[in-house]
Amino acid sequence: MKSWAEMVYNTCKVFILFTGFTLLFYFGMIWVSQEYQNYKRYDEPSGAAVKVMQASVNKDQTWLERLFMFYQNGE
């Protein structure tokens, strides 16, 4: 049977490893969060950007035509 001191020593090693990896994970998550918090996703594109989609101006469509357009284009 293991001695009491050896069991306490092994328990302390596991506790220190667990605490160390938990802190590493916590600060890693904070670092990733801060990195993406400063990322400006909604800025206007620069350069020769092209608008991909135009809003439909045709308001006199029936619900059936609109449904067919949905199935064709997936909008």
CHARMM internal coordinates of N, CA and C (Angstrom, degrees):
IC EDIT
DIST 1 N 1 CA 1.4379
DIST 1 CA 1 C 1.5328
ANGL 1 N 1 CA 1 C 108.51
DIST 1 C 2 N 1.3378
ANGL 1 CA 1 C 2 N 114.72
DIHE 1 N 1 CA 1 C 2 N 143.08
DIST 2 N 2 CA 1.4607
ANGL 1 C 2 N 2 CA 119.86
DIHE 1 CA 1 C 2 N 2 CA -178.41
DIST 2 CA 2 C 1.5301
ANGL 2 N 2 CA 2 C 110.14
DIHE 1 C 2 N 2 CA 2 C -70.59
DIST 2 C 3 N 1.3015
ANGL 2 CA 2 C 3 N 112.47
DIHE 2 N 2 CA 2 C 3 N 150.11
DIST 3 N 3 CA 1.4567
ANGL 2 C 3 N 3 CA 116.15
DIHE 2 CA 2 C 3 N 3 CA 177.50
DIST 3 CA 3 C 1.5336
ANGL 3 N 3 CA 3 C 109.92
DIHE 2 C 3 N 3 CA 3 C -76.12
DIST 3 C 4 N 1.2911
ANGL 3 CA 3 C 4 N 114.21
DIHE 3 N 3 CA 3 C 4 N 162.24
DIST 4 N 4 CA 1.4605
ANGL 3 C 4 N 4 CA 120.50
DIHE 3 CA 3 C 4 N 4 CA -177.53
DIST 4 CA 4 C 1.5219
ANGL 4 N 4 CA 4 C 110.79
DIHE 3 C 4 N 4 CA 4 C -65.04
DIST 4 C 5 N 1.3042
ANGL 4 CA 4 C 5 N 118.89
DIHE 4 N 4 CA 4 C 5 N -39.91
DIST 5 N 5 CA 1.4695
ANGL 4 C 5 N 5 CA 123.57
DIHE 4 CA 4 C 5 N 5 CA -178.32
DIST 5 CA 5 C 1.5280
ANGL 5 N 5 CA 5 C 110.84
DIHE 4 C 5 N 5 CA 5 C -65.59
DIST 5 C 6 N 1.3327
ANGL 5 CA 5 C 6 N 116.64
DIHE 5 N 5 CA 5 C 6 N -39.55
DIST 6 N 6 CA 1.4630
ANGL 5 C 6 N 6 CA 120.14
DIHE 5 CA 5 C 6 N 6 CA 179.23
DIST 6 CA 6 C 1.5317
ANGL 6 N 6 CA 6 C 110.48
DIHE 5 C 6 N 6 CA 6 C -66.86
DIST 6 C 7 N 1.3138
ANGL 6 CA 6 C 7 N 117.49
DIHE 6 N 6 CA 6 C 7 N -37.79
DIST 7 N 7 CA 1.4555
ANGL 6 C 7 N 7 CA 121.20
DIHE 6 CA 6 C 7 N 7 CA 178.79
DIST 7 CA 7 C 1.5295
ANGL 7 N 7 CA 7 C 110.55
DIHE 6 C 7 N 7 CA 7 C -67.28
DIST 7 C 8 N 1.3251
ANGL 7 CA 7 C 8 N 118.28
DIHE 7 N 7 CA 7 C 8 N -40.65
DIST 8 N 8 CA 1.4609
ANGL 7 C 8 N 8 CA 121.95
DIHE 7 CA 7 C 8 N 8 CA 177.50
DIST 8 CA 8 C 1.5299
ANGL 8 N 8 CA 8 C 109.63
DIHE 7 C 8 N 8 CA 8 C -65.13
DIST 8 C 9 N 1.3283
ANGL 8 CA 8 C 9 N 117.81
DIHE 8 N 8 CA 8 C 9 N -41.47
DIST 9 N 9 CA 1.4579
ANGL 8 C 9 N 9 CA 122.73
DIHE 8 CA 8 C 9 N 9 CA 179.07
DIST 9 CA 9 C 1.5324
ANGL 9 N 9 CA 9 C 110.83
DIHE 8 C 9 N 9 CA 9 C -61.41
DIST 9 C 10 N 1.3202
ANGL 9 CA 9 C 10 N 118.07
DIHE 9 N 9 CA 9 C 10 N -46.30
DIST 10 N 10 CA 1.4629
ANGL 9 C 10 N 10 CA 121.72
DIHE 9 CA 9 C 10 N 10 CA 178.91
DIST 10 CA 10 C 1.5329
ANGL 10 N 10 CA 10 C 111.45
DIHE 9 C 10 N 10 CA 10 C -65.72
DIST 10 C 11 N 1.3175
ANGL 10 CA 10 C 11 N 117.32
DIHE 10 N 10 CA 10 C 11 N -37.12
DIST 11 N 11 CA 1.4593
ANGL 10 C 11 N 11 CA 120.90
DIHE 10 CA 10 C 11 N 11 CA 177.63
DIST 11 CA 11 C 1.5278
ANGL 11 N 11 CA 11 C 110.35
DIHE 10 C 11 N 11 CA 11 C -65.24
DIST 11 C 12 N 1.3250
ANGL 11 CA 11 C 12 N 116.93
DIHE 11 N 11 CA 11 C 12 N -41.19
DIST 12 N 12 CA 1.4714
ANGL 11 C 12 N 12 CA 120.54
DIHE 11 CA 11 C 12 N 12 CA 178.09
DIST 12 CA 12 C 1.5257
ANGL 12 N 12 CA 12 C 111.03
DIHE 11 C 12 N 12 CA 12 C -65.17
DIST 12 C 13 N 1.3350
ANGL 12 CA 12 C 13 N 117.71
DIHE 12 N 12 CA 12 C 13 N -38.90
DIST 13 N 13 CA 1.4604
ANGL 12 C 13 N 13 CA 120.34
DIHE 12 CA 12 C 13 N 13 CA 177.35
DIST 13 CA 13 C 1.5222
ANGL 13 N 13 CA 13 C 111.02
DIHE 12 C 13 N 13 CA 13 C -61.19
DIST 13 C 14 N 1.3181
ANGL 13 CA 13 C 14 N 117.04
DIHE 13 N 13 CA 13 C 14 N -45.26
DIST 14 N 14 CA 1.4612
ANGL 13 C 14 N 14 CA 120.45
DIHE 13 CA 13 C 14 N 14 CA 179.92
DIST 14 CA 14 C 1.5267
ANGL 14 N 14 CA 14 C 110.37
DIHE 13 C 14 N 14 CA 14 C -64.99
DIST 14 C 15 N 1.3045
ANGL 14 CA 14 C 15 N 117.33
DIHE 14 N 14 CA 14 C 15 N -41.44
DIST 15 N 15 CA 1.4636
ANGL 14 C 15 N 15 CA 121.11
DIHE 14 CA 14 C 15 N 15 CA 179.29
DIST 15 CA 15 C 1.5270
ANGL 15 N 15 CA 15 C 111.10
DIHE 14 C 15 N 15 CA 15 C -63.30
DIST 15 C 16 N 1.3312
ANGL 15 CA 15 C 16 N 117.67
DIHE 15 N 15 CA 15 C 16 N -43.86
DIST 16 N 16 CA 1.4642
ANGL 15 C 16 N 16 CA 121.09
DIHE 15 CA 15 C 16 N 16 CA 179.48
DIST 16 CA 16 C 1.5232
ANGL 16 N 16 CA 16 C 110.55
DIHE 15 C 16 N 16 CA 16 C -65.46
DIST 16 C 17 N 1.3320
ANGL 16 CA 16 C 17 N 118.39
DIHE 16 N 16 CA 16 C 17 N -42.78
DIST 17 N 17 CA 1.4668
ANGL 16 C 17 N 17 CA 120.90
DIHE 16 CA 16 C 17 N 17 CA 177.14
DIST 17 CA 17 C 1.5212
ANGL 17 N 17 CA 17 C 111.07
DIHE 16 C 17 N 17 CA 17 C -62.60
DIST 17 C 18 N 1.3181
ANGL 17 CA 17 C 18 N 117.49
DIHE 17 N 17 CA 17 C 18 N -45.33
DIST 18 N 18 CA 1.4644
ANGL 17 C 18 N 18 CA 121.05
DIHE 17 CA 17 C 18 N 18 CA -179.96
DIST 18 CA 18 C 1.5223
ANGL 18 N 18 CA 18 C 110.93
DIHE 17 C 18 N 18 CA 18 C -61.71
DIST 18 C 19 N 1.3393
ANGL 18 CA 18 C 19 N 116.43
DIHE 18 N 18 CA 18 C 19 N -44.92
DIST 19 N 19 CA 1.4597
ANGL 18 C 19 N 19 CA 120.57
DIHE 18 CA 18 C 19 N 19 CA 179.75
DIST 19 CA 19 C 1.5259
ANGL 19 N 19 CA 19 C 110.80
DIHE 18 C 19 N 19 CA 19 C -64.79
DIST 19 C 20 N 1.3114
ANGL 19 CA 19 C 20 N 117.40
DIHE 19 N 19 CA 19 C 20 N -41.82
DIST 20 N 20 CA 1.4654
ANGL 19 C 20 N 20 CA 121.43
DIHE 19 CA 19 C 20 N 20 CA 179.50
DIST 20 CA 20 C 1.5225
ANGL 20 N 20 CA 20 C 112.38
DIHE 19 C 20 N 20 CA 20 C -62.69
DIST 20 C 21 N 1.3247
ANGL 20 CA 20 C 21 N 117.28
DIHE 20 N 20 CA 20 C 21 N -46.83
DIST 21 N 21 CA 1.4556
ANGL 20 C 21 N 21 CA 120.07
DIHE 20 CA 20 C 21 N 21 CA 179.53
DIST 21 CA 21 C 1.5242
ANGL 21 N 21 CA 21 C 112.21
DIHE 20 C 21 N 21 CA 21 C -69.23
DIST 21 C 22 N 1.3209
ANGL 21 CA 21 C 22 N 117.10
DIHE 21 N 21 CA 21 C 22 N -32.71
DIST 22 N 22 CA 1.4711
ANGL 21 C 22 N 22 CA 119.92
DIHE 21 CA 21 C 22 N 22 CA 176.15
DIST 22 CA 22 C 1.5203
ANGL 22 N 22 CA 22 C 110.57
DIHE 21 C 22 N 22 CA 22 C -65.54
DIST 22 C 23 N 1.3284
ANGL 22 CA 22 C 23 N 117.62
DIHE 22 N 22 CA 22 C 23 N -43.71
DIST 23 N 23 CA 1.4599
ANGL 22 C 23 N 23 CA 120.94
DIHE 22 CA 22 C 23 N 23 CA 177.37
DIST 23 CA 23 C 1.5248
ANGL 23 N 23 CA 23 C 111.40
DIHE 22 C 23 N 23 CA 23 C -65.42
DIST 23 C 24 N 1.3236
ANGL 23 CA 23 C 24 N 117.05
DIHE 23 N 23 CA 23 C 24 N -40.22
DIST 24 N 24 CA 1.4616
ANGL 23 C 24 N 24 CA 120.68
DIHE 23 CA 23 C 24 N 24 CA 177.07
DIST 24 CA 24 C 1.5269
ANGL 24 N 24 CA 24 C 110.91
DIHE 23 C 24 N 24 CA 24 C -60.68
DIST 24 C 25 N 1.3155
ANGL 24 CA 24 C 25 N 117.51
DIHE 24 N 24 CA 24 C 25 N -44.72
DIST 25 N 25 CA 1.4626
ANGL 24 C 25 N 25 CA 121.89
DIHE 24 CA 24 C 25 N 25 CA 178.16
DIST 25 CA 25 C 1.5255
ANGL 25 N 25 CA 25 C 110.65
DIHE 24 C 25 N 25 CA 25 C -64.59
DIST 25 C 26 N 1.3192
ANGL 25 CA 25 C 26 N 118.19
DIHE 25 N 25 CA 25 C 26 N -42.91
DIST 26 N 26 CA 1.4642
ANGL 25 C 26 N 26 CA 122.61
DIHE 25 CA 25 C 26 N 26 CA -178.62
DIST 26 CA 26 C 1.5263
ANGL 26 N 26 CA 26 C 111.04
DIHE 25 C 26 N 26 CA 26 C -62.70
DIST 26 C 27 N 1.3172
ANGL 26 CA 26 C 27 N 117.16
DIHE 26 N 26 CA 26 C 27 N -50.22
DIST 27 N 27 CA 1.4536
ANGL 26 C 27 N 27 CA 119.52
DIHE 26 CA 26 C 27 N 27 CA -179.24
DIST 27 CA 27 C 1.5208
ANGL 27 N 27 CA 27 C 111.87
DIHE 26 C 27 N 27 CA 27 C -70.25
DIST 27 C 28 N 1.3204
ANGL 27 CA 27 C 28 N 117.69
DIHE 27 N 27 CA 27 C 28 N -28.64
DIST 28 N 28 CA 1.4658
ANGL 27 C 28 N 28 CA 120.39
DIHE 27 CA 27 C 28 N 28 CA 173.28
DIST 28 CA 28 C 1.5149
ANGL 28 N 28 CA 28 C 111.39
DIHE 27 C 28 N 28 CA 28 C -65.56
DIST 28 C 29 N 1.3218
ANGL 28 CA 28 C 29 N 117.56
DIHE 28 N 28 CA 28 C 29 N -40.68
DIST 29 N 29 CA 1.4624
ANGL 28 C 29 N 29 CA 120.63
DIHE 28 CA 28 C 29 N 29 CA 177.61
DIST 29 CA 29 C 1.5261
ANGL 29 N 29 CA 29 C 111.12
DIHE 28 C 29 N 29 CA 29 C -66.97
DIST 29 C 30 N 1.3188
ANGL 29 CA 29 C 30 N 117.91
DIHE 29 N 29 CA 29 C 30 N -38.06
DIST 30 N 30 CA 1.4667
ANGL 29 C 30 N 30 CA 120.98
DIHE 29 CA 29 C 30 N 30 CA 176.48
DIST 30 CA 30 C 1.5265
ANGL 30 N 30 CA 30 C 110.01
DIHE 29 C 30 N 30 CA 30 C -63.97
DIST 30 C 31 N 1.3331
ANGL 30 CA 30 C 31 N 117.30
DIHE 30 N 30 CA 30 C 31 N -42.21
DIST 31 N 31 CA 1.4567
ANGL 30 C 31 N 31 CA 121.06
DIHE 30 CA 30 C 31 N 31 CA 179.60
DIST 31 CA 31 C 1.5303
ANGL 31 N 31 CA 31 C 111.02
DIHE 30 C 31 N 31 CA 31 C -62.47
DIST 31 C 32 N 1.3281
ANGL 31 CA 31 C 32 N 117.99
DIHE 31 N 31 CA 31 C 32 N -45.21
DIST 32 N 32 CA 1.4634
ANGL 31 C 32 N 32 CA 121.18
DIHE 31 CA 31 C 32 N 32 CA 178.69
DIST 32 CA 32 C 1.5171
ANGL 32 N 32 CA 32 C 110.49
DIHE 31 C 32 N 32 CA 32 C -64.33
DIST 32 C 33 N 1.3225
ANGL 32 CA 32 C 33 N 117.47
DIHE 32 N 32 CA 32 C 33 N -40.72
DIST 33 N 33 CA 1.4616
ANGL 32 C 33 N 33 CA 120.86
DIHE 32 CA 32 C 33 N 33 CA 179.39
DIST 33 CA 33 C 1.5222
ANGL 33 N 33 CA 33 C 111.24
DIHE 32 C 33 N 33 CA 33 C -62.79
DIST 33 C 34 N 1.3147
ANGL 33 CA 33 C 34 N 117.79
DIHE 33 N 33 CA 33 C 34 N -44.11
DIST 34 N 34 CA 1.4634
ANGL 33 C 34 N 34 CA 120.69
DIHE 33 CA 33 C 34 N 34 CA 179.02
DIST 34 CA 34 C 1.5164
ANGL 34 N 34 CA 34 C 111.25
DIHE 33 C 34 N 34 CA 34 C -67.75
DIST 34 C 35 N 1.3168
ANGL 34 CA 34 C 35 N 117.14
DIHE 34 N 34 CA 34 C 35 N -34.39
DIST 35 N 35 CA 1.4574
ANGL 34 C 35 N 35 CA 120.90
DIHE 34 CA 34 C 35 N 35 CA 179.96
DIST 35 CA 35 C 1.5265
ANGL 35 N 35 CA 35 C 110.82
DIHE 34 C 35 N 35 CA 35 C -63.85
DIST 35 C 36 N 1.3270
ANGL 35 CA 35 C 36 N 117.18
DIHE 35 N 35 CA 35 C 36 N -43.22
DIST 36 N 36 CA 1.4579
ANGL 35 C 36 N 36 CA 120.52
DIHE 35 CA 35 C 36 N 36 CA -179.14
DIST 36 CA 36 C 1.5204
ANGL 36 N 36 CA 36 C 112.85
DIHE 35 C 36 N 36 CA 36 C -84.50
DIST 36 C 37 N 1.3015
ANGL 36 CA 36 C 37 N 118.78
DIHE 36 N 36 CA 36 C 37 N -16.63
DIST 37 N 37 CA 1.4622
ANGL 36 C 37 N 37 CA 121.50
DIHE 36 CA 36 C 37 N 37 CA 177.39
DIST 37 CA 37 C 1.5242
ANGL 37 N 37 CA 37 C 110.13
DIHE 36 C 37 N 37 CA 37 C -69.52
DIST 37 C 38 N 1.3029
ANGL 37 CA 37 C 38 N 117.57
DIHE 37 N 37 CA 37 C 38 N -32.31
DIST 38 N 38 CA 1.4561
ANGL 37 C 38 N 38 CA 121.85
DIHE 37 CA 37 C 38 N 38 CA 179.96
DIST 38 CA 38 C 1.5295
ANGL 38 N 38 CA 38 C 112.13
DIHE 37 C 38 N 38 CA 38 C -85.52
DIST 38 C 39 N 1.3102
ANGL 38 CA 38 C 39 N 118.06
DIHE 38 N 38 CA 38 C 39 N -4.20
DIST 39 N 39 CA 1.4554
ANGL 38 C 39 N 39 CA 122.28
DIHE 38 CA 38 C 39 N 39 CA -179.48
DIST 39 CA 39 C 1.5216
ANGL 39 N 39 CA 39 C 109.02
DIHE 38 C 39 N 39 CA 39 C -78.68
DIST 39 C 40 N 1.3062
ANGL 39 CA 39 C 40 N 117.24
DIHE 39 N 39 CA 39 C 40 N 120.99
DIST 40 N 40 CA 1.4661
ANGL 39 C 40 N 40 CA 121.90
DIHE 39 CA 39 C 40 N 40 CA -175.62
DIST 40 CA 40 C 1.5319
ANGL 40 N 40 CA 40 C 108.84
DIHE 39 C 40 N 40 CA 40 C -91.94
DIST 40 C 41 N 1.3182
ANGL 40 CA 40 C 41 N 116.45
DIHE 40 N 40 CA 40 C 41 N 94.30
DIST 41 N 41 CA 1.4631
ANGL 40 C 41 N 41 CA 121.56
DIHE 40 CA 40 C 41 N 41 CA -175.97
DIST 41 CA 41 C 1.5125
ANGL 41 N 41 CA 41 C 112.89
DIHE 40 C 41 N 41 CA 41 C -77.35
DIST 41 C 42 N 1.3199
ANGL 41 CA 41 C 42 N 118.09
DIHE 41 N 41 CA 41 C 42 N -29.02
DIST 42 N 42 CA 1.4485
ANGL 41 C 42 N 42 CA 120.86
DIHE 41 CA 41 C 42 N 42 CA -169.37
DIST 42 CA 42 C 1.5180
ANGL 42 N 42 CA 42 C 113.13
DIHE 41 C 42 N 42 CA 42 C -102.61
DIST 42 C 43 N 1.3111
ANGL 42 CA 42 C 43 N 118.45
DIHE 42 N 42 CA 42 C 43 N 19.12
DIST 43 N 43 CA 1.4516
ANGL 42 C 43 N 43 CA 121.47
DIHE 42 CA 42 C 43 N 43 CA 176.55
DIST 43 CA 43 C 1.5293
ANGL 43 N 43 CA 43 C 110.04
DIHE 42 C 43 N 43 CA 43 C -72.05
DIST 43 C 44 N 1.3308
ANGL 43 CA 43 C 44 N 114.81
DIHE 43 N 43 CA 43 C 44 N 154.27
DIST 44 N 44 CA 1.4624
ANGL 43 C 44 N 44 CA 119.80
DIHE 43 CA 43 C 44 N 44 CA 174.79
DIST 44 CA 44 C 1.5238
ANGL 44 N 44 CA 44 C 108.47
DIHE 43 C 44 N 44 CA 44 C -65.34
DIST 44 C 45 N 1.3333
ANGL 44 CA 44 C 45 N 117.77
DIHE 44 N 44 CA 44 C 45 N 137.89
DIST 45 N 45 CA 1.4619
ANGL 44 C 45 N 45 CA 118.87
DIHE 44 CA 44 C 45 N 45 CA 178.43
DIST 45 CA 45 C 1.5264
ANGL 45 N 45 CA 45 C 110.53
DIHE 44 C 45 N 45 CA 45 C -68.49
DIST 45 C 46 N 1.3088
ANGL 45 CA 45 C 46 N 115.53
DIHE 45 N 45 CA 45 C 46 N 146.11
DIST 46 N 46 CA 1.4529
ANGL 45 C 46 N 46 CA 119.60
DIHE 45 CA 45 C 46 N 46 CA 179.67
DIST 46 CA 46 C 1.5219
ANGL 46 N 46 CA 46 C 109.42
DIHE 45 C 46 N 46 CA 46 C -104.53
DIST 46 C 47 N 1.3216
ANGL 46 CA 46 C 47 N 116.30
DIHE 46 N 46 CA 46 C 47 N 161.67
DIST 47 N 47 CA 1.4522
ANGL 46 C 47 N 47 CA 120.35
DIHE 46 CA 46 C 47 N 47 CA 178.67
DIST 47 CA 47 C 1.5159
ANGL 47 N 47 CA 47 C 111.69
DIHE 46 C 47 N 47 CA 47 C 89.07
DIST 47 C 48 N 1.3207
ANGL 47 CA 47 C 48 N 115.75
DIHE 47 N 47 CA 47 C 48 N -148.97
DIST 48 N 48 CA 1.4635
ANGL 47 C 48 N 48 CA 122.00
DIHE 47 CA 47 C 48 N 48 CA -175.54
DIST 48 CA 48 C 1.5274
ANGL 48 N 48 CA 48 C 110.31
DIHE 47 C 48 N 48 CA 48 C -94.51
DIST 48 C 49 N 1.3167
ANGL 48 CA 48 C 49 N 116.61
DIHE 48 N 48 CA 48 C 49 N 58.64
DIST 49 N 49 CA 1.4617
ANGL 48 C 49 N 49 CA 121.03
DIHE 48 CA 48 C 49 N 49 CA 179.82
DIST 49 CA 49 C 1.5240
ANGL 49 N 49 CA 49 C 109.92
DIHE 48 C 49 N 49 CA 49 C -74.73
DIST 49 C 50 N 1.3251
ANGL 49 CA 49 C 50 N 116.46
DIHE 49 N 49 CA 49 C 50 N 144.96
DIST 50 N 50 CA 1.4581
ANGL 49 C 50 N 50 CA 122.50
DIHE 49 CA 49 C 50 N 50 CA -178.98
DIST 50 CA 50 C 1.5155
ANGL 50 N 50 CA 50 C 108.24
DIHE 49 C 50 N 50 CA 50 C -118.59
DIST 50 C 51 N 1.3183
ANGL 50 CA 50 C 51 N 116.89
DIHE 50 N 50 CA 50 C 51 N 135.13
DIST 51 N 51 CA 1.4612
ANGL 50 C 51 N 51 CA 120.67
DIHE 50 CA 50 C 51 N 51 CA 177.76
DIST 51 CA 51 C 1.5253
ANGL 51 N 51 CA 51 C 108.46
DIHE 50 C 51 N 51 CA 51 C -71.59
DIST 51 C 52 N 1.2950
ANGL 51 CA 51 C 52 N 117.01
DIHE 51 N 51 CA 51 C 52 N 132.21
DIST 52 N 52 CA 1.4557
ANGL 51 C 52 N 52 CA 121.43
DIHE 51 CA 51 C 52 N 52 CA -173.26
DIST 52 CA 52 C 1.5147
ANGL 52 N 52 CA 52 C 111.92
DIHE 51 C 52 N 52 CA 52 C -88.35
DIST 52 C 53 N 1.3057
ANGL 52 CA 52 C 53 N 119.21
DIHE 52 N 52 CA 52 C 53 N -36.01
DIST 53 N 53 CA 1.4579
ANGL 52 C 53 N 53 CA 121.58
DIHE 52 CA 52 C 53 N 53 CA -172.59
DIST 53 CA 53 C 1.5204
ANGL 53 N 53 CA 53 C 110.32
DIHE 52 C 53 N 53 CA 53 C -134.01
DIST 53 C 54 N 1.3095
ANGL 53 CA 53 C 54 N 116.35
DIHE 53 N 53 CA 53 C 54 N 141.70
DIST 54 N 54 CA 1.4509
ANGL 53 C 54 N 54 CA 121.39
DIHE 53 CA 53 C 54 N 54 CA 174.51
DIST 54 CA 54 C 1.5219
ANGL 54 N 54 CA 54 C 108.55
DIHE 53 C 54 N 54 CA 54 C -108.64
DIST 54 C 55 N 1.2934
ANGL 54 CA 54 C 55 N 115.71
DIHE 54 N 54 CA 54 C 55 N 147.70
DIST 55 N 55 CA 1.4581
ANGL 54 C 55 N 55 CA 119.89
DIHE 54 CA 54 C 55 N 55 CA 176.57
DIST 55 CA 55 C 1.5254
ANGL 55 N 55 CA 55 C 108.78
DIHE 54 C 55 N 55 CA 55 C -72.69
DIST 55 C 56 N 1.3015
ANGL 55 CA 55 C 56 N 115.87
DIHE 55 N 55 CA 55 C 56 N 139.51
DIST 56 N 56 CA 1.4584
ANGL 55 C 56 N 56 CA 120.85
DIHE 55 CA 55 C 56 N 56 CA 179.88
DIST 56 CA 56 C 1.5258
ANGL 56 N 56 CA 56 C 109.77
DIHE 55 C 56 N 56 CA 56 C -74.00
DIST 56 C 57 N 1.3435
ANGL 56 CA 56 C 57 N 115.74
DIHE 56 N 56 CA 56 C 57 N 128.06
DIST 57 N 57 CA 1.4519
ANGL 56 C 57 N 57 CA 120.82
DIHE 56 CA 56 C 57 N 57 CA -179.25
DIST 57 CA 57 C 1.5204
ANGL 57 N 57 CA 57 C 110.86
DIHE 56 C 57 N 57 CA 57 C -95.79
DIST 57 C 58 N 1.3163
ANGL 57 CA 57 C 58 N 116.75
DIHE 57 N 57 CA 57 C 58 N -17.01
DIST 58 N 58 CA 1.4661
ANGL 57 C 58 N 58 CA 121.61
DIHE 57 CA 57 C 58 N 58 CA -176.62
DIST 58 CA 58 C 1.5275
ANGL 58 N 58 CA 58 C 109.68
DIHE 57 C 58 N 58 CA 58 C -74.37
DIST 58 C 59 N 1.3450
ANGL 58 CA 58 C 59 N 116.70
DIHE 58 N 58 CA 58 C 59 N 104.51
DIST 59 N 59 CA 1.4635
ANGL 58 C 59 N 59 CA 121.32
DIHE 58 CA 58 C 59 N 59 CA -176.24
DIST 59 CA 59 C 1.5331
ANGL 59 N 59 CA 59 C 112.50
DIHE 58 C 59 N 59 CA 59 C -98.68
DIST 59 C 60 N 1.3316
ANGL 59 CA 59 C 60 N 117.96
DIHE 59 N 59 CA 59 C 60 N -5.07
DIST 60 N 60 CA 1.4592
ANGL 59 C 60 N 60 CA 119.45
DIHE 59 CA 59 C 60 N 60 CA -175.35
DIST 60 CA 60 C 1.5288
ANGL 60 N 60 CA 60 C 112.26
DIHE 59 C 60 N 60 CA 60 C -96.36
DIST 60 C 61 N 1.3196
ANGL 60 CA 60 C 61 N 118.10
DIHE 60 N 60 CA 60 C 61 N 28.15
DIST 61 N 61 CA 1.4562
ANGL 60 C 61 N 61 CA 121.41
DIHE 60 CA 60 C 61 N 61 CA 177.02
DIST 61 CA 61 C 1.5267
ANGL 61 N 61 CA 61 C 109.97
DIHE 60 C 61 N 61 CA 61 C -82.25
DIST 61 C 62 N 1.3055
ANGL 61 CA 61 C 62 N 115.32
DIHE 61 N 61 CA 61 C 62 N 146.32
DIST 62 N 62 CA 1.4661
ANGL 61 C 62 N 62 CA 118.67
DIHE 61 CA 61 C 62 N 62 CA 174.61
DIST 62 CA 62 C 1.5232
ANGL 62 N 62 CA 62 C 108.28
DIHE 61 C 62 N 62 CA 62 C -81.00
DIST 62 C 63 N 1.2997
ANGL 62 CA 62 C 63 N 115.90
DIHE 62 N 62 CA 62 C 63 N 168.70
DIST 63 N 63 CA 1.4608
ANGL 62 C 63 N 63 CA 119.04
DIHE 62 CA 62 C 63 N 63 CA -179.04
DIST 63 CA 63 C 1.5241
ANGL 63 N 63 CA 63 C 110.81
DIHE 62 C 63 N 63 CA 63 C -67.32
DIST 63 C 64 N 1.3464
ANGL 63 CA 63 C 64 N 116.86
DIHE 63 N 63 CA 63 C 64 N -29.23
DIST 64 N 64 CA 1.4595
ANGL 63 C 64 N 64 CA 120.42
DIHE 63 CA 63 C 64 N 64 CA 179.48
DIST 64 CA 64 C 1.5299
ANGL 64 N 64 CA 64 C 110.54
DIHE 63 C 64 N 64 CA 64 C -70.62
DIST 64 C 65 N 1.3489
ANGL 64 CA 64 C 65 N 117.66
DIHE 64 N 64 CA 64 C 65 N -42.67
DIST 65 N 65 CA 1.4605
ANGL 64 C 65 N 65 CA 120.56
DIHE 64 CA 64 C 65 N 65 CA 177.14
DIST 65 CA 65 C 1.5216
ANGL 65 N 65 CA 65 C 110.63
DIHE 64 C 65 N 65 CA 65 C -63.75
DIST 65 C 66 N 1.3021
ANGL 65 CA 65 C 66 N 115.49
DIHE 65 N 65 CA 65 C 66 N -39.35
DIST 66 N 66 CA 1.4664
ANGL 65 C 66 N 66 CA 119.67
DIHE 65 CA 65 C 66 N 66 CA 178.85
DIST 66 CA 66 C 1.5304
ANGL 66 N 66 CA 66 C 110.83
DIHE 65 C 66 N 66 CA 66 C -65.21
DIST 66 C 67 N 1.3372
ANGL 66 CA 66 C 67 N 116.94
DIHE 66 N 66 CA 66 C 67 N -38.03
DIST 67 N 67 CA 1.4605
ANGL 66 C 67 N 67 CA 121.25
DIHE 66 CA 66 C 67 N 67 CA 177.71
DIST 67 CA 67 C 1.5205
ANGL 67 N 67 CA 67 C 110.76
DIHE 66 C 67 N 67 CA 67 C -65.36
DIST 67 C 68 N 1.3318
ANGL 67 CA 67 C 68 N 117.46
DIHE 67 N 67 CA 67 C 68 N -43.31
DIST 68 N 68 CA 1.4635
ANGL 67 C 68 N 68 CA 120.57
DIHE 67 CA 67 C 68 N 68 CA 178.00
DIST 68 CA 68 C 1.5273
ANGL 68 N 68 CA 68 C 111.00
DIHE 67 C 68 N 68 CA 68 C -63.65
DIST 68 C 69 N 1.3241
ANGL 68 CA 68 C 69 N 116.86
DIHE 68 N 68 CA 68 C 69 N -39.57
DIST 69 N 69 CA 1.4540
ANGL 68 C 69 N 69 CA 120.06
DIHE 68 CA 68 C 69 N 69 CA 177.64
DIST 69 CA 69 C 1.5413
ANGL 69 N 69 CA 69 C 110.79
DIHE 68 C 69 N 69 CA 69 C -65.26
DIST 69 C 70 N 1.3141
ANGL 69 CA 69 C 70 N 116.52
DIHE 69 N 69 CA 69 C 70 N -36.57
DIST 70 N 70 CA 1.4578
ANGL 69 C 70 N 70 CA 120.74
DIHE 69 CA 69 C 70 N 70 CA 176.30
DIST 70 CA 70 C 1.5219
ANGL 70 N 70 CA 70 C 111.20
DIHE 69 C 70 N 70 CA 70 C -62.15
DIST 70 C 71 N 1.3372
ANGL 70 CA 70 C 71 N 116.23
DIHE 70 N 70 CA 70 C 71 N -44.57
DIST 71 N 71 CA 1.4691
ANGL 70 C 71 N 71 CA 119.94
DIHE 70 CA 70 C 71 N 71 CA 179.89
DIST 71 CA 71 C 1.5224
ANGL 71 N 71 CA 71 C 111.77
DIHE 70 C 71 N 71 CA 71 C -69.22
DIST 71 C 72 N 1.3312
ANGL 71 CA 71 C 72 N 118.27
DIHE 71 N 71 CA 71 C 72 N -33.57
DIST 72 N 72 CA 1.4546
ANGL 71 C 72 N 72 CA 120.57
DIHE 71 CA 71 C 72 N 72 CA 178.82
DIST 72 CA 72 C 1.5197
ANGL 72 N 72 CA 72 C 112.99
DIHE 71 C 72 N 72 CA 72 C -73.61
DIST 72 C 73 N 1.3102
ANGL 72 CA 72 C 73 N 116.12
DIHE 72 N 72 CA 72 C 73 N -47.42
DIST 73 N 73 CA 1.4630
ANGL 72 C 73 N 73 CA 120.59
DIHE 72 CA 72 C 73 N 73 CA -172.65
DIST 73 CA 73 C 1.5227
ANGL 73 N 73 CA 73 C 114.46
DIHE 72 C 73 N 73 CA 73 C -101.68
DIST 73 C 74 N 1.2948
ANGL 73 CA 73 C 74 N 116.78
DIHE 73 N 73 CA 73 C 74 N -19.34
DIST 74 N 74 CA 1.4538
ANGL 73 C 74 N 74 CA 119.70
DIHE 73 CA 73 C 74 N 74 CA -178.88
DIST 74 CA 74 C 1.5108
ANGL 74 N 74 CA 74 C 113.64
DIHE 73 C 74 N 74 CA 74 C 72.86
DIST 74 C 75 N 1.3393
ANGL 74 CA 74 C 75 N 117.69
DIHE 74 N 74 CA 74 C 75 N 29.19
DIST 75 N 75 CA 1.4552
ANGL 74 C 75 N 75 CA 118.41
DIHE 74 CA 74 C 75 N 75 CA -179.83
DIST 75 CA 75 C 1.4964
ANGL 75 N 75 CA 75 C 111.78
DIHE 74 C 75 N 75 CA 75 C -97.33
END
COOR INIT
IC SEED 1 N 1 CA 1 C
IC BUILD
